[in-house]
Amino acid sequence: MKKNSCGGQSNSKPDRKAIEKKRRNDMKNLCSKLASLIPHHNFKPSKEIASQQDQLDLAAAYIKHLRERIEKLKRLKEEAMKSMEASSSMMERTASVGLTSPVLELRDLGSSIELVLITGLNKNFMLYEVISIFEQEGAEVVSASFSTVGGKIFHTLHAQAKLSRVGVETTRVCQRLQELIKSY
């Protein structure tokens, strides 16, 4: 650096203090902007975020939470796609073959169970009996749907364990459902 005759710096170069102050203000503004992007429900209501370090820690934790959520949603999507592929292949198989007795397919999806039941229109099938078997075995039906294709009815049920640490014994559910179907 050049020094002028008075021992100070020349006015042609910006003052280091001013540059550093501008850099600090820019960083402060960027940290505030980052903190403003984090949803308010992620803040702890009793604690005011005082420092930039707290803001950065909160942002990093929120980003990690979002990444985990994305991975979980990707896994759920893959499971749903596999389930849809299996259901469509089952529909194709039963459409090509004459359906004389009900077809039952039970899939254990970890924390949930999916049941695909295909019956003929001439079967007087009571869906509430299937739901009661699920409930008696410790599962709660979270969704149920059906569609009619040709002379067949496709029932799809999704159930979850009422107590996740206990779970549901799918082999027992399957056995009871097969006994129910045989009775019709």
C-alpha positions in Angstrom: 0.0 0.0 0.0 1.1 3.5 -0.7 1.3 5.9 2.1 0.9 9.5 1.7 3.2 12.0 3.3 1.0 12.3 6.4 1.4 8.6 7.2 -2.2 7.7 6.2 -3.5 5.6 3.3 -4.2 7.1 -0.1 -7.8 7.9 -0.9 -7.7 5.9 -4.2 -8.2 2.5 -2.4 -11.3 1.8 -0.3 -10.8 1.7 3.4 -10.4 -1.9 4.7 -12.7 -1.1 7.6 -15.4 0.0 5.3 -15.0 -3.1 3.1 -15.1 -5.4 6.2 -18.2 -3.5 7.5 -19.9 -3.9 4.2 -19.1 -7.7 4.1 -20.4 -8.1 7.6 -23.6 -6.3 6.8 -24.0 -8.4 3.6 -23.6 -11.6 5.6 -26.0 -10.4 8.3 -28.6 -9.6 5.6 -28.1 -13.0 3.9 -28.4 -14.8 7.3 -31.6 -12.9 8.0 -33.0 -13.7 4.6 -32.1 -17.4 5.1 -33.8 -17.4 8.5 -36.9 -15.8 7.0 -37.3 -18.8 4.6 -37.6 -21.2 7.4 -41.3 -21.8 8.4 -42.3 -20.3 11.7 -43.6 -23.6 13.1 -39.9 -24.7 13.1 -38.9 -21.9 15.5 -39.0 -22.6 19.2 -41.6 -20.1 20.5 -39.8 -19.5 23.8 -36.5 -18.8 22.3 -35.7 -15.8 20.2 -33.0 -16.5 17.6 -30.3 -14.1 18.8 -27.2 -14.9 16.8 -26.3 -15.6 13.3 -24.9 -19.0 14.5 -28.3 -19.9 15.8 -29.9 -18.9 12.5 -27.4 -21.0 10.5 -27.9 -24.0 12.9 -31.6 -23.8 12.5 -31.4 -23.5 8.7 -29.0 -26.5 8.5 -31.4 -28.6 10.7 -34.4 -27.6 8.6 -32.5 -28.5 5.3 -31.6 -31.9 6.8 -35.2 -32.4 7.8 -36.3 -31.6 4.3 -33.8 -34.0 2.8 -35.1 -36.8 5.1 -38.6 -36.0 4.1 -37.8 -36.1 0.4 -36.2 -39.5 0.8 -39.2 -40.8 2.7 -41.6 -39.5 0.1 -39.4 -41.1 -2.7 -39.6 -44.4 -0.9 -43.4 -44.1 -0.5 -43.7 -43.2 -4.1 -41.7 -46.3 -5.2 -43.8 -48.5 -3.0 -47.0 -47.1 -4.4 -45.7 -47.5 -8.0 -44.8 -51.1 -7.3 -48.2 -51.7 -5.7 -49.9 -50.2 -8.7 -47.9 -52.3 -11.1 -48.7 -55.4 -9.2 -52.4 -54.5 -9.1 -52.5 -53.8 -12.8 -50.8 -57.1 -13.6 -53.3 -58.9 -11.3 -56.1 -57.2 -13.2 -54.7 -58.3 -16.5 -54.3 -61.9 -15.3 -57.9 -62.1 -14.0 -59.2 -60.4 -17.1 -57.6 -63.0 -19.4 -58.7 -65.9 -17.2 -62.3 -66.6 -16.3 -63.0 -65.8 -12.7 -64.7 -68.6 -11.0 -63.8 -68.0 -7.4 -62.5 -64.8 -5.6 -58.8 -63.9 -5.9 -57.1 -62.6 -2.8 -53.7 -60.9 -2.7 -52.4 -59.5 0.5 -49.2 -57.4 0.6 -47.2 -56.5 3.7 -45.8 -53.0 3.0 -44.0 -52.7 6.4 -46.1 -50.3 8.4 -49.2 -51.0 6.3 -51.0 -53.8 4.5 -52.7 -53.7 1.1 -55.4 -56.1 0.2 -56.6 -56.6 -3.4 -59.7 -58.8 -3.6 -61.3 -59.7 -6.9 -64.8 -61.2 -7.0 -67.4 -61.8 -9.6 -70.6 -59.7 -9.8 -72.6 -62.8 -9.0 -70.9 -63.1 -5.6 -72.8 -61.5 -2.8 -69.7 -60.4 -0.9 -69.8 -58.4 2.3 -67.0 -56.0 2.6 -67.7 -55.2 6.2 -66.7 -58.7 7.1 -63.2 -58.1 5.6 -62.9 -54.9 7.5 -63.9 -56.5 10.8 -61.2 -59.2 10.3 -58.6 -56.5 9.9 -59.8 -54.7 13.0 -59.9 -58.0 15.0 -56.3 -58.6 14.1 -55.1 -55.2 15.2 -55.2 -53.2 12.0 -57.2 -50.1 11.1 -58.5 -49.7 7.6 -57.4 -46.3 6.4 -58.9 -46.5 2.9 -61.1 -48.8 0.9 -62.2 -48.6 -2.8 -63.6 -50.7 -5.5 -64.1 -50.7 -9.2 -66.1 -52.8 -11.6 -64.4 -54.0 -14.7 -66.4 -56.3 -17.0 -67.9 -59.0 -14.8 -65.5 -58.5 -11.9 -65.3 -56.3 -8.8 -61.8 -55.2 -7.7 -61.7 -54.3 -4.0 -58.6 -52.5 -2.6 -58.1 -51.9 1.1 -55.2 -50.2 2.8 -54.7 -50.8 6.6 -52.2 -49.8 9.2 -51.4 -51.4 12.6 -53.3 -49.8 15.4 -50.2 -50.2 17.6 -47.1 -49.8 15.4 -44.8 -51.5 17.9 -47.0 -54.6 18.0 -47.8 -54.7 14.3 -50.2 -57.0 12.5 -49.6 -60.7 11.7 -50.4 -60.8 8.0 -50.3 -64.5 7.8 -53.1 -64.8 10.3 -55.1 -62.1 8.4 -54.6 -63.9 5.1 -55.7 -67.2 6.6 -58.9 -65.7 8.1 -59.7 -63.9 4.8 -59.2 -67.1 2.8 -61.6 -68.9 5.2 -64.1 -66.1 4.7 -63.9 -66.3 0.9 -64.3 -70.1 1.0 -67.5 -69.7 2.9 -69.1 -67.8 0.0 
